[in-house]
Structure formats: C-alpha cells, structure tokens
Amino acid sequence: MLIFIIGMPLFILAIPLIIIFIPIKYLNRKRFEKKYAKFLTENNGKNFFCYNNKKNSKDYIEENIIPNLTDGIEIVYLNGKTVESDYNIEFVSEALYKLKNYNRFPHLMKIRNGKLIDKSINNPFYNILNSNKPKSKFLNQIHTFFKQNDVIP
C-alpha cells in the first residue's frame, strides 16, 4: 500500500516528462533509420566478414582465414562488446543487431540493393577448426555467399 501511495504521485509527476521524451525518442530513431538506410545504399555491394574475440578461434581466423579472403571483403571484429571496423561503428553495430540468421560468430554480411543479407558460418568454421580439415572448402563457401545474386522482395 505504501508503494502505491508513493508511486502514484511520482507517476503522475512523470507523465509530462514521458509525453515530452517519447516523441523525441521516436523522432531520433526515425532520423537514425534514415541515416542507416542511406549507409546501406551508399555501401551497396560491400561484403563483410565478422568475427569475435573468442579465444579458441580468433588466432586461427587471423592467421588462416583473413589472409585468404579476396580483396573487397571488409573485416568487422567484435572485441567483447566493442565493434572494430573501418566503417561507421554505429551503423555496423545496427547491422549486427539486426542479423536475421545469427547463430554465433563468425558471420558473413553483404549489402545488396540497400538491404543487409547475412549468413552464419559458425558450424562450417568449427568443423574445420576442430577436425583439422582443409580450409579451402570453407573459403569457397564464403566466396560463394558473396557472389550469389540474392533476390530481395
């Protein structure tokens, strides 16, 4: 009962602030989404290889996978929760947040026709890492994904 007696007046006092800040937050989000859409349009055709700082895979990726990627594949590294990329961190973070086919890292992303297309390559990667299989099949999967012409509705 005491919580209700104290909470109700506080809630009533907060209503004007809520009325002010909700539209501001909404407008800021809309502005950001416009900028993000522009980012996707401006970077049409870009390809991204994303990996994180997981101890058992980071060194292998940096020594064996990244040097064998073709030119034009951009690297996105997640150092904990910090995104490291040559691109706008805010937009790359948004892209990572919106991954549709996320199943842990490493992950591939590409931008086609102003849309982000993604694919998890976690299972194939750990198959070569844990089984000492040749990396050529895995690298072919990466390059095939980036060469596919995806039709987006």
Secondary structure in CASP SS format (residue, H / E / C, confidence):
PFRMAT SS
TARGET T0000
AUTHOR 0000-0000-0000
METHOD secondary structure of the structure
MODEL  1
M C 1.00
L H 1.00
I H 1.00
F H 1.00
I H 1.00
I H 1.00
G H 1.00
M H 1.00
P H 1.00
L H 1.00
F H 1.00
I H 1.00
L H 1.00
A H 1.00
I H 1.00
P H 1.00
L H 1.00
I H 1.00
I H 1.00
I H 1.00
F H 1.00
I H 1.00
P H 1.00
I H 1.00
K H 1.00
Y H 1.00
L H 1.00
N H 1.00
R H 1.00
K H 1.00
R H 1.00
F H 1.00
E H 1.00
K H 1.00
K H 1.00
Y H 1.00
A H 1.00
K H 1.00
F H 1.00
L H 1.00
T H 1.00
E H 1.00
N C 1.00
N C 1.00
G C 1.00
K C 1.00
N E 1.00
F E 1.00
F E 1.00
C E 1.00
Y E 1.00
N E 1.00
N C 1.00
K C 1.00
K H 1.00
N H 1.00
S H 1.00
K H 1.00
D H 1.00
Y H 1.00
I H 1.00
E H 1.00
E H 1.00
N H 1.00
I H 1.00
I H 1.00
P H 1.00
N H 1.00
L C 1.00
T C 1.00
D C 1.00
G C 1.00
I E 1.00
E E 1.00
I E 1.00
V E 1.00
Y E 1.00
L E 1.00
N E 1.00
G C 1.00
K C 1.00
T E 1.00
V E 1.00
E E 1.00
S C 1.00
D C 1.00
Y C 1.00
N C 1.00
I H 1.00
E H 1.00
F H 1.00
V H 1.00
S H 1.00
E H 1.00
A H 1.00
L H 1.00
Y H 1.00
K C 1.00
L C 1.00
K C 1.00
N C 1.00
Y C 1.00
N C 1.00
R C 1.00
F C 1.00
P C 1.00
H E 1.00
L E 1.00
M E 1.00
K E 1.00
I E 1.00
R E 1.00
N C 1.00
G C 1.00
K E 1.00
L E 1.00
I E 1.00
D E 1.00
K E 1.00
S E 1.00
I C 1.00
N H 1.00
N H 1.00
P H 1.00
F H 1.00
Y H 1.00
N H 1.00
I H 1.00
L H 1.00
N H 1.00
S H 1.00
N C 1.00
K C 1.00
P C 1.00
K C 1.00
S H 1.00
K H 1.00
F H 1.00
L H 1.00
N H 1.00
Q H 1.00
I H 1.00
H H 1.00
T H 1.00
F H 1.00
F H 1.00
K H 1.00
Q C 1.00
N C 1.00
D C 1.00
V C 1.00
I C 1.00
P C 1.00
END
